[in-house]
Amino acid sequence: MKLGTTLAVALAMTASAALSQTAGMTDAQLSAMDKDKDGAVSRGEFDAFSDYAFKAMDVDKSGALSSAETKPHFDLATFRQLDANSNNAVSSAEYRARMAKDFEAADQDGNGLLD
């Protein structure tokens, strides 16, 4: 498995409450997202990496994640949290909305950066 895919999957696994604390992410994960290497992950960098993680999990390229596609990465309870409209599929909009909430929770000082 390529390093980028491994990190994307690791990020996807944090899509629930684990990301609510920056400590829930390893230095390697944060470093991989920090594209400008300024020592912090901006919202844009985080969103780009989140989109990459979603695409990596969307094996059938349908634009939505099934529970089968997410099963290797997180449990059914997390899938249900992400599936806001309860249609048994996680759309990219649902995934992005959850990741946005998780970023805001992890940005404890409100400066728009994970550092």
ZIBELUR-V192932 format. One record per helix or strand of 3 or more residues. SS is the DSSP state (@ for helix, = for strand). FROM is the first residue (numbers start at 0). TO is the last residue. If there is no record, write none. Layout:
# ZIBELUR-V192932
SS&FROM&TO / SS&FROM&TO
This chain:
# ZIBELUR-V192932
@&2&12 / @&16&19 / @&21&23 / @&26&32 / @&42&56 / @&66&70 / @&75&81 / @&91&105
